[in-house]
Amino acid sequence: MSCQRKAPNVSCKPMTHPEYINMTSEEFELTVFSYLNEIGSELDKFEIKHNTKESAPDGTYQIDVKASFEALGVTINVLVECKHHKLPIKRETIQVLNDRLQSLGAQKGIMFSTSPFQSGCIEYAEKHGIALVRMIDGRYNYQTKSFESKTIHYPEDLSKYVGEYIYNKNGDNYTTYNLQSGWIDGLKEFILK
């Protein structure tokens, strides 16, 4: 059956993954905050702050999201940067986050982005133990095509946005774990290891 014989407004081919997702800064940061808050609901003495200023011996830093929790009697600090960019994230951007981790004595770092990460950025993050999450449109995460009609059917409860947690870099390849409400175990594992 060809696309011309289908009813109007019916998609005939899968959507292509965009280089950039168009979400507002507020939607972006609230989505990130909700992922971390969900993880924190299972942690001891969990605290989370949005848009906070943190002092270090070398200056004061603005942190998009800071979370802390206690494990084995020690406070673990997690710094999260939210990059609402249209261009791919470069290695230098993740190096800045790594410098902040060192200056503030934080144990974990996560960078969320609305655009893709360049390969050098992914490699650097993997070597320095920093998690990378790219936000994508939820429809790209769930595409079921009917063999006969070639249409894509999305469930009604589909998340508007999904995070692609990038990990296990191996050569030119890496693995992703999709994050959404109720499915945050991949990022939780990173925070707890």
C-alpha positions as CSV (number, residue, x, y, z in Angstrom):
1,M,0.0,0.0,0.0
2,S,1.5,3.3,-1.0
3,C,1.5,6.5,1.1
4,Q,-0.7,8.2,-1.6
5,R,-3.6,5.8,-1.0
6,K,-3.6,6.5,2.8
7,A,-5.8,8.9,4.6
8,P,-4.4,12.4,5.1
9,N,-2.2,13.1,8.2
10,V,-1.1,9.4,8.4
11,S,2.7,9.0,8.7
12,C,4.1,6.4,6.3
13,K,7.7,6.3,7.5
14,P,9.5,6.4,10.8
15,M,10.6,9.8,12.2
16,T,14.2,10.7,11.9
17,H,16.1,11.6,15.1
18,P,16.7,15.4,15.1
19,E,20.0,16.9,16.1
20,Y,18.2,19.1,18.6
21,I,15.0,18.8,20.6
22,N,12.8,21.8,21.0
23,M,11.8,22.0,24.6
24,T,11.7,25.0,26.9
25,S,14.4,25.6,29.5
26,E,11.8,25.2,32.2
27,E,10.5,21.9,30.8
28,F,14.1,20.7,30.5
29,E,15.2,21.5,34.0
30,L,12.0,20.2,35.5
31,T,12.4,16.9,33.7
32,V,16.0,16.6,34.9
33,F,14.9,17.5,38.5
34,S,12.1,14.9,38.4
35,Y,14.5,12.1,37.3
36,L,16.8,12.9,40.2
37,N,14.0,13.4,42.7
38,E,12.7,9.9,41.8
39,I,16.1,8.4,42.3
40,G,16.4,10.3,45.6
41,S,13.2,8.9,47.0
42,E,15.1,5.6,47.7
43,L,18.2,7.2,49.2
44,D,19.1,8.1,52.8
45,K,19.1,11.8,53.7
46,F,18.5,12.9,50.1
47,E,18.4,16.6,49.4
48,I,18.1,18.3,46.0
49,K,18.5,22.0,45.1
50,H,17.8,23.8,41.8
51,N,19.9,26.7,40.6
52,T,22.2,27.0,43.6
53,K,25.4,28.8,44.2
54,E,28.3,26.8,45.7
55,S,31.5,28.2,47.1
56,A,34.9,26.7,46.7
57,P,38.5,27.9,47.5
58,D,38.8,29.1,43.9
59,G,35.4,30.9,43.6
60,T,31.7,30.6,43.5
61,Y,29.9,28.4,41.0
62,Q,26.3,28.4,39.8
63,I,25.1,24.8,39.7
64,D,21.9,23.9,37.8
65,V,21.0,21.0,40.1
66,K,22.8,19.7,43.2
67,A,21.8,16.5,44.9
68,S,23.3,14.9,48.0
69,F,22.6,11.7,49.9
70,E,24.2,9.6,52.5
71,A,25.8,6.2,51.9
72,L,27.8,4.2,54.5
73,G,27.9,7.3,56.8
74,V,29.4,9.6,54.0
75,T,27.7,12.4,52.2
76,I,27.8,12.0,48.4
77,N,27.4,15.2,46.3
78,V,26.2,15.0,42.8
79,L,26.5,18.1,40.5
80,V,24.2,18.3,37.4
81,E,24.7,20.6,34.5
82,C,21.7,21.2,32.1
83,K,22.9,22.4,28.7
84,H,20.0,23.7,26.6
85,H,22.0,24.0,23.4
86,K,21.3,23.7,19.7
87,L,24.9,22.8,18.7
88,P,26.6,19.5,19.7
89,I,28.2,19.5,23.1
90,K,32.0,19.7,22.9
91,R,34.7,18.1,25.1
92,E,35.6,21.5,26.6
93,T,32.1,21.7,28.1
94,I,32.4,18.5,30.0
95,Q,36.0,19.5,31.1
96,V,34.4,22.5,32.8
97,L,32.0,20.3,34.7
98,N,35.0,18.0,35.7
99,D,36.8,21.1,37.0
100,R,33.8,22.1,39.1
101,L,33.6,18.6,40.6
102,Q,37.2,18.9,41.6
103,S,36.9,22.4,43.0
104,L,33.7,21.6,45.0
105,G,34.8,18.2,46.1
106,A,31.8,16.5,44.6
107,Q,31.8,12.8,44.0
108,K,29.5,12.5,40.9
109,G,28.8,14.6,37.9
110,I,26.0,14.4,35.3
111,M,25.5,16.5,32.2
112,F,22.0,16.6,30.5
113,S,21.7,18.2,27.1
114,T,19.0,18.9,24.5
115,S,21.6,18.3,21.7
116,P,24.0,15.5,20.9
117,F,27.4,15.0,22.5
118,Q,30.5,15.0,20.3
119,S,32.6,11.8,20.4
120,G,35.5,13.6,22.2
121,C,33.0,14.7,24.9
122,I,31.7,11.1,25.3
123,E,35.2,9.7,25.5
124,Y,36.3,12.3,28.1
125,A,33.2,11.8,30.2
126,E,33.7,8.0,30.2
127,K,37.3,8.3,31.3
128,H,36.4,10.7,34.1
129,G,33.3,9.0,35.4
130,I,30.8,11.6,34.3
131,A,27.3,10.6,33.1
132,L,25.9,12.0,29.9
133,V,22.2,12.2,29.2
134,R,20.7,13.5,26.0
135,M,17.0,14.5,26.0
136,I,15.0,13.2,23.0
137,D,11.4,13.4,22.0
138,G,9.5,10.4,23.5
139,R,8.1,9.4,20.1
140,Y,11.6,8.5,18.9
141,N,11.9,6.1,21.8
142,Y,8.8,4.2,20.9
143,Q,8.1,3.4,17.3
144,T,5.9,0.5,16.5
145,K,5.1,0.0,12.8
146,S,2.3,-2.0,11.4
147,F,3.6,-4.2,8.6
148,E,0.6,-3.6,6.4
149,S,-0.2,0.0,6.9
150,K,3.3,1.2,7.7
151,T,2.0,3.6,10.2
152,I,3.5,4.4,13.6
153,H,1.3,3.8,16.6
154,Y,2.2,5.6,19.9
155,P,0.7,4.6,23.2
156,E,-1.4,7.3,24.9
157,D,0.8,7.3,28.0
158,L,4.0,7.9,26.1
159,S,6.4,10.3,27.8
160,K,6.8,13.6,26.1
161,Y,10.6,13.5,26.6
162,V,13.0,10.7,27.3
163,G,16.6,10.8,28.4
164,E,19.2,8.8,26.6
165,Y,21.8,7.9,29.2
166,I,25.1,7.1,27.4
167,Y,27.5,4.6,28.9
168,N,29.9,1.8,28.2
169,K,31.9,3.6,25.5
170,N,33.9,1.0,23.5
171,G,35.7,2.3,20.5
172,D,33.3,4.1,18.3
173,N,30.3,2.5,20.0
174,Y,28.4,3.1,23.2
175,T,25.3,1.8,24.9
176,T,22.3,3.9,25.9
177,Y,19.7,3.4,28.5
178,N,16.4,5.3,28.1
179,L,15.3,7.3,31.2
180,Q,11.7,8.3,31.9
181,S,9.5,8.4,34.9
182,G,9.5,4.9,36.4
183,W,12.5,3.8,34.4
184,I,15.5,5.5,36.0
185,D,17.5,2.5,37.1
186,G,20.4,3.1,34.7
187,L,21.1,6.6,36.1
188,K,20.5,5.3,39.7
189,E,23.1,2.7,39.2
190,F,25.6,5.3,38.1
191,I,24.9,7.5,41.1
192,L,25.3,4.6,43.5
193,K,28.4,3.0,42.1
